[in-house]
Amino acid sequence: MSGIYIHIPFCKQACHYCDFHFSTNFKQKDTLVLALAKELELRKLEFKDTKVETIYFGGGTPSVLPVKELDFIIKAVYKYYNVIENPEITLEANPDDLIQVKNESYNIYQDYLDIGINRLSIGVQSFFEADLKLMNRAHNAEEAKKCIAEAVKYFDNISIDLIYGIPNATNQQWLENIQKALSFGISHVSSYALTVEPKTALENLIAKGKIDNVNDELAQEQFFILKDELAKNGFEHYELSNFAKPGFYSKNNSAYWLGKPYIGIGPSAHSFNGISRSWNIKNNIKYIKSIQDNIVPNEIEVLTKNDRFNETVMTGLRTIWGISLDKIETNFGLDYKTELLNQTENFIKEQLLYIENSTIKMTKKGQFLCDGIASQLFKID
């Protein structure tokens, strides 16, 4: 099984923390949608011997596209690929988009269901106005509440994004954010620490003293509050930033963490086939022109044995499945397994890692430090 990721590189406005590829200029939107379908056609042979299990619209803000354009892209996937019956089709959506197109004579949620979308990932981030303004989100708290209350009438598979570690947001406010999200009966939460990425508006505002810098200790406290509160409400912590009720793990993201192949369609989208990784150009106009010339504008990196090992370590540690020592030995050799065990000894003594059923896993204490620990287990060429 495999997945297709489709990057929609348009947003109404730029969030202060975001470093993803997007444009607030919609002039090329219609042409780019045609290019997405064309890229799907150009790359159909990459999945000629496999079935597509998931289709994921990410961005950017996919919900800025009209339903007819989303339908056009989904039909292109079905035309050129072997799609399983009842695939998981996820749409990332912003509350303001969902609210603005909902009225008595038109129901966006039913239209999404009608074209095959069966999972919504709603970018709430916070239910507090001060947080939303600090992050420069396009929606307000009331729109977030209204759209979720309406969405759950139609979808049972809904994920909500929440951000913790926001400057001046207290632990009590964070707890209220979690509880508000849970009050809607959602089945999935994706939650991330606010991170200061290079060349973002957030970095600039912090440098100028207009916004306080992020506090790692506060973020860690809120991470543990998140874990505990969601666990009490029946959520399983199946990946470092993702929590789900039983049966509602994201199939798309789980496939990525388990090393399954995927194709990334659109400017800046990444692809992986187990042997190599590729990424498309981060420029809408250049992307469109290249696709129109029947050329996929991507760079390809063939992964070394160490690259593949490091990928296995990074993705494994982040998940409930951990790093299987048996698979490490099978896929990379006994020497890799032995060295990995030696490297983990100190982390086990510090109660950051543990081994269970020949699998290396993170302790609760170690999870917030996961990426740093993983990097110290990497093999360097």
C-alpha positions as CSV (number, residue, x, y, z in Angstrom):
1,M,0.0,0.0,0.0
2,S,1.1,3.6,-0.6
3,G,-0.1,7.1,-0.4
4,I,-0.4,10.3,-2.4
5,Y,0.2,13.7,-0.9
6,I,-1.0,16.8,-2.8
7,H,0.4,20.1,-1.8
8,I,-1.9,23.1,-2.2
9,P,0.4,26.1,-2.0
10,F,-2.1,28.9,-1.3
11,C,-3.1,30.7,1.9
12,K,-5.2,33.8,2.6
13,Q,-2.5,35.2,4.8
14,A,0.9,34.1,6.3
15,C,1.0,32.7,9.8
16,H,3.9,34.1,11.7
17,Y,5.4,30.7,12.6
18,C,5.0,29.0,9.2
19,D,8.0,28.1,7.0
20,F,6.0,25.8,4.5
21,H,5.9,26.8,0.9
22,F,2.8,28.8,0.0
23,S,1.6,32.0,-1.7
24,T,-1.0,34.6,-0.8
25,N,-1.3,35.4,-4.6
26,F,-4.1,33.3,-6.1
27,K,-3.6,34.4,-9.7
28,Q,-2.0,31.1,-10.7
29,K,-4.5,29.0,-8.7
30,D,-6.5,27.6,-11.6
31,T,-3.5,26.9,-13.7
32,L,-1.7,25.2,-10.8
33,V,-4.7,22.9,-10.2
34,L,-4.4,21.8,-13.9
35,A,-0.7,21.2,-13.3
36,L,-1.3,19.0,-10.3
37,A,-3.5,16.8,-12.4
38,K,-0.8,16.7,-15.1
39,E,1.9,15.8,-12.6
40,L,-0.3,12.9,-11.4
41,E,-0.4,11.7,-15.0
42,L,3.3,12.1,-15.6
43,R,4.1,10.1,-12.5
44,K,1.6,7.3,-12.8
45,L,4.2,4.6,-13.6
46,E,5.8,5.1,-10.2
47,F,2.9,3.3,-8.6
48,K,2.1,1.0,-11.5
49,D,2.5,-2.1,-9.3
50,T,1.0,-0.9,-6.0
51,K,-2.3,0.4,-4.7
52,V,-3.1,3.8,-3.3
53,E,-4.5,3.6,0.2
54,T,-4.5,7.3,1.2
55,I,-4.9,10.7,-0.5
56,Y,-3.9,13.7,1.6
57,F,-4.5,17.3,0.7
58,G,-1.9,19.5,2.6
59,G,-0.5,22.9,2.3
60,G,-0.8,25.8,2.4
61,T,-4.5,25.7,2.9
62,P,-6.3,23.1,0.8
63,S,-9.7,24.4,1.9
64,V,-9.2,27.5,-0.2
65,L,-10.0,25.4,-3.2
66,P,-13.6,25.1,-4.4
67,V,-15.1,21.7,-4.1
68,K,-15.1,21.3,-7.9
69,E,-11.3,21.7,-8.0
70,L,-10.8,19.2,-5.2
71,D,-13.1,16.8,-7.1
72,F,-11.1,17.4,-10.3
73,I,-7.9,16.4,-8.5
74,I,-9.4,13.3,-6.8
75,K,-10.8,12.1,-10.1
76,A,-7.3,12.5,-11.6
77,V,-5.9,10.2,-8.9
78,Y,-8.6,7.6,-9.6
79,K,-7.9,7.9,-13.4
80,Y,-4.2,7.3,-13.2
81,Y,-3.7,5.1,-10.1
82,N,-5.1,1.9,-8.7
83,V,-7.0,3.2,-5.6
84,I,-8.3,0.8,-3.0
85,E,-12.0,0.7,-2.1
86,N,-12.7,3.3,0.6
87,P,-9.3,5.0,0.8
88,E,-8.6,7.5,3.5
89,I,-9.0,11.0,1.9
90,T,-7.9,13.8,4.2
91,L,-8.4,17.5,3.7
92,E,-6.6,20.1,5.8
93,A,-9.0,22.9,6.4
94,N,-9.1,26.3,8.1
95,P,-12.1,27.3,10.2
96,D,-12.7,30.5,8.3
97,D,-13.0,28.7,5.0
98,L,-15.5,26.3,6.4
99,I,-17.6,29.0,8.1
100,Q,-17.7,31.3,5.1
101,V,-19.1,28.8,2.7
102,K,-21.8,27.4,5.1
103,N,-25.3,28.7,4.7
104,E,-28.8,27.4,4.5
105,S,-28.7,26.6,0.8
106,Y,-25.2,25.2,0.6
107,N,-23.5,22.6,2.9
108,I,-19.7,22.3,2.4
109,Y,-19.4,19.3,4.6
110,Q,-21.9,17.2,2.6
111,D,-20.2,18.3,-0.6
112,Y,-16.8,17.1,0.8
113,L,-18.4,13.7,1.6
114,D,-19.9,13.5,-1.8
115,I,-16.5,13.8,-3.6
116,G,-15.0,11.2,-1.3
117,I,-13.3,13.2,1.4
118,N,-13.8,11.3,4.6
119,R,-11.4,12.9,7.0
120,L,-10.9,16.5,8.0
121,S,-7.8,18.0,9.7
122,I,-8.9,21.4,11.1
123,G,-6.2,23.9,11.8
124,V,-7.5,25.4,15.1
125,Q,-4.2,25.9,16.9
126,S,-5.9,27.7,19.8
127,F,-9.3,28.7,21.1
128,F,-8.0,31.9,22.6
129,E,-8.1,35.2,20.6
130,A,-4.7,36.4,22.0
131,D,-3.0,33.3,20.7
132,L,-4.6,33.4,17.3
133,K,-3.6,37.1,16.9
134,L,0.0,36.4,18.0
135,M,0.2,33.7,15.4
136,N,-1.6,35.8,12.7
137,R,-4.2,33.1,12.0
138,A,-6.9,34.0,9.5
139,H,-9.8,32.8,11.8
140,N,-11.0,33.7,15.2
141,A,-12.0,31.6,18.2
142,E,-15.7,31.7,17.5
143,E,-15.3,30.5,13.9
144,A,-13.2,27.6,15.2
145,K,-15.9,26.5,17.6
146,K,-18.7,26.9,15.1
147,C,-17.0,25.0,12.3
148,I,-16.1,22.0,14.6
149,A,-19.6,21.9,16.1
150,E,-21.0,21.7,12.5
151,A,-18.3,19.3,11.1
152,V,-19.0,16.6,13.7
153,K,-22.5,16.3,12.5
154,Y,-21.1,14.9,9.2
155,F,-17.7,13.5,9.9
156,D,-16.7,11.0,12.5
157,N,-13.0,11.2,11.5
158,I,-11.9,14.7,12.5
159,S,-8.5,15.8,13.6
160,I,-7.8,19.1,15.3
161,D,-4.4,20.9,15.3
162,L,-3.3,22.6,18.5
163,I,-0.1,24.5,19.3
164,Y,1.4,24.6,22.8
165,G,4.3,26.6,24.2
166,I,2.8,29.9,22.9
167,P,4.4,32.9,24.7
168,N,2.3,34.2,27.6
169,A,-0.2,31.3,27.4
170,T,-0.5,29.7,30.8
171,N,-0.8,26.0,31.7
172,Q,-4.4,26.6,32.7
173,Q,-5.2,28.2,29.3
174,W,-3.5,25.2,27.6
175,L,-5.6,22.8,29.6
176,E,-8.7,24.8,28.7
177,N,-7.7,24.5,25.0
178,I,-7.5,20.7,25.3
179,Q,-10.8,20.4,27.1
180,K,-12.5,22.6,24.6
181,A,-11.3,20.4,21.8
182,L,-12.4,17.3,23.6
183,S,-15.9,18.7,24.2
184,F,-16.7,18.3,20.5
185,G,-16.2,14.5,20.6
186,I,-13.4,14.5,18.0
187,S,-11.3,11.4,17.4
188,H,-7.8,12.8,16.7
189,V,-5.5,15.5,17.9
190,S,-2.3,16.7,16.3
191,S,-0.3,19.0,18.6
192,Y,3.0,20.7,18.2
193,A,5.3,22.9,20.2
194,L,5.5,26.4,18.8
195,T,8.9,26.5,17.0
196,V,10.8,29.5,15.8
197,E,11.8,28.7,12.3
198,P,14.5,30.7,10.4
199,K,13.3,33.6,8.2
200,T,9.8,33.5,9.6
201,A,7.8,36.5,10.8
202,L,7.9,35.0,14.3
203,E,11.7,35.0,14.3
204,N,11.8,38.6,13.2
205,L,9.2,39.7,15.8
206,I,11.1,38.0,18.6
207,A,14.3,39.6,17.5
208,K,12.7,43.0,17.6
209,G,11.3,42.3,21.1
210,K,7.7,42.5,20.0
211,I,6.9,39.0,21.0
212,D,8.5,37.0,23.9
213,N,10.7,34.1,22.9
214,V,9.4,30.6,23.3
215,N,10.1,28.9,26.6
216,D,11.2,25.3,26.3
217,E,10.4,24.5,30.0
218,L,6.9,25.8,29.6
219,A,6.5,23.8,26.3
220,Q,7.6,20.7,28.1
221,E,5.2,21.2,30.9
222,Q,2.4,21.7,28.4
223,F,3.4,18.6,26.5
224,F,3.0,16.5,29.6
225,I,-0.4,18.1,30.4
226,L,-1.5,17.2,26.8
227,K,-0.4,13.6,27.2
228,D,-2.1,13.1,30.6
229,E,-5.4,14.9,29.6
230,L,-5.8,13.0,26.4
231,A,-4.9,9.7,28.0
232,K,-7.6,10.2,30.6
233,N,-10.1,10.7,27.7
234,G,-9.2,7.5,25.9
235,F,-6.7,8.8,23.3
236,E,-3.6,6.7,22.4
237,H,-0.3,8.5,21.9
238,Y,0.7,6.8,18.7
239,E,3.3,9.3,17.4
240,L,5.1,12.1,19.2
241,S,2.7,14.8,18.0
242,N,-0.4,12.7,17.3
243,F,-3.1,11.2,19.5
244,A,-6.1,9.2,18.5
245,K,-9.1,7.3,19.7
246,P,-8.7,3.5,18.9
247,G,-9.4,3.0,15.2
248,F,-8.7,6.6,14.2
249,Y,-4.9,6.7,13.7
250,S,-4.1,8.7,10.6
251,K,-3.4,6.1,7.9
252,N,-1.6,8.6,5.8
253,N,0.8,9.7,8.5
254,S,1.2,6.1,9.9
255,A,2.4,4.9,6.5
256,Y,5.0,7.7,6.5
257,W,6.3,6.7,9.9
258,L,6.3,3.0,9.0
259,G,8.5,3.7,5.9
260,K,5.9,3.0,3.2
261,P,6.3,4.7,-0.2
262,Y,4.5,7.9,-1.1
263,I,4.3,10.4,-4.0
264,G,4.2,14.1,-3.3
265,I,2.4,16.2,-5.9
266,G,2.8,19.9,-6.2
267,P,5.5,22.6,-5.6
268,S,7.8,21.7,-2.7
269,A,6.1,18.2,-2.2
270,H,8.4,15.3,-1.2
271,S,8.3,11.7,-2.3
272,F,9.9,8.5,-1.0
273,N,10.1,5.0,-2.5
274,G,12.3,3.3,0.0
275,I,15.5,3.7,-2.0
276,S,15.5,7.4,-2.9
277,R,13.8,10.7,-1.8
278,S,12.8,13.5,-4.2
279,W,11.4,17.0,-3.7
280,N,9.7,19.3,-6.2
281,I,10.8,22.9,-6.8
282,K,9.5,25.5,-4.3
283,N,8.2,28.0,-6.9
284,N,4.7,28.0,-8.3
285,I,5.4,29.6,-11.6
286,K,8.5,27.5,-12.4
287,Y,6.6,24.4,-11.3
288,I,3.7,25.1,-13.6
289,K,5.9,25.9,-16.6
290,S,7.9,22.7,-16.1
291,I,4.8,20.5,-15.8
292,Q,3.4,22.1,-18.9
293,D,6.6,21.0,-20.7
294,N,6.0,17.4,-19.4
295,I,8.9,17.6,-17.0
296,V,8.6,16.9,-13.2
297,P,10.8,19.7,-11.6
298,N,12.3,17.7,-8.8
299,E,15.7,16.8,-7.3
300,I,16.4,13.2,-6.4
301,E,18.6,11.9,-3.6
302,V,19.6,8.2,-3.6
303,L,19.7,7.2,0.1
304,T,22.8,5.5,1.4
305,K,22.6,2.6,3.8
306,N,23.3,5.0,6.7
307,D,20.6,7.4,5.4
308,R,18.0,4.6,5.5
309,F,19.2,3.5,8.9
310,N,18.9,7.0,10.3
311,E,15.4,7.4,8.8
312,T,14.4,4.1,10.5
313,V,15.7,5.4,13.8
314,M,14.0,8.8,13.6
315,T,10.6,7.6,12.5
316,G,10.7,4.6,14.8
317,L,11.5,6.5,18.0
318,R,8.7,8.9,17.4
319,T,6.0,6.2,17.3
320,I,4.3,3.8,19.5
321,W,5.9,1.0,17.4
322,G,9.4,1.9,18.3
323,I,12.6,0.6,16.6
324,S,12.5,-3.2,16.0
325,L,16.0,-4.6,16.7
326,D,15.1,-7.6,14.6
327,K,14.3,-5.5,11.6
328,I,17.5,-3.5,12.1
329,E,19.5,-6.7,11.9
330,T,17.5,-8.0,9.0
331,N,17.7,-4.8,6.9
332,F,21.1,-3.4,7.9
333,G,23.1,-6.2,9.5
334,L,24.3,-7.4,13.0
335,D,26.9,-4.7,13.2
336,Y,24.3,-1.9,13.0
337,K,22.2,-3.6,15.6
338,T,25.1,-4.0,18.0
339,E,26.2,-0.4,17.6
340,L,22.7,0.8,18.1
341,L,22.4,-1.2,21.3
342,N,25.7,0.3,22.6
343,Q,24.6,3.8,21.7
344,T,21.3,3.4,23.6
345,E,22.9,2.3,26.9
346,N,23.4,5.7,28.4
347,F,19.8,6.8,27.4
348,I,18.4,3.7,29.1
349,K,20.4,4.5,32.3
350,E,19.0,8.0,32.2
351,Q,15.5,6.5,31.8
352,L,14.9,8.2,28.4
353,L,14.7,4.9,26.4
354,Y,13.8,1.3,27.3
355,I,13.7,-2.0,25.4
356,E,10.6,-4.1,25.3
357,N,10.1,-7.3,23.2
358,S,13.3,-6.5,21.3
359,T,12.1,-3.0,20.5
360,I,13.6,0.3,21.5
361,K,11.0,2.8,22.7
362,M,10.9,6.3,24.3
363,T,10.0,6.7,28.0
364,K,7.5,9.4,28.9
365,K,10.5,11.4,30.2
366,G,12.4,11.0,26.9
367,Q,9.6,11.8,24.5
368,F,10.0,15.6,24.6
369,L,13.7,15.1,23.8
370,C,13.0,12.6,21.0
371,D,14.6,14.4,18.0
372,G,17.8,15.2,19.9
373,I,18.1,11.6,21.2
374,A,17.5,10.2,17.7
375,S,20.2,12.4,16.2
376,Q,22.8,11.0,18.6
377,L,21.9,7.5,17.4
378,F,22.5,8.3,13.8
379,K,25.3,6.8,11.7
380,I,27.4,9.4,9.7
381,D,28.8,8.5,6.3
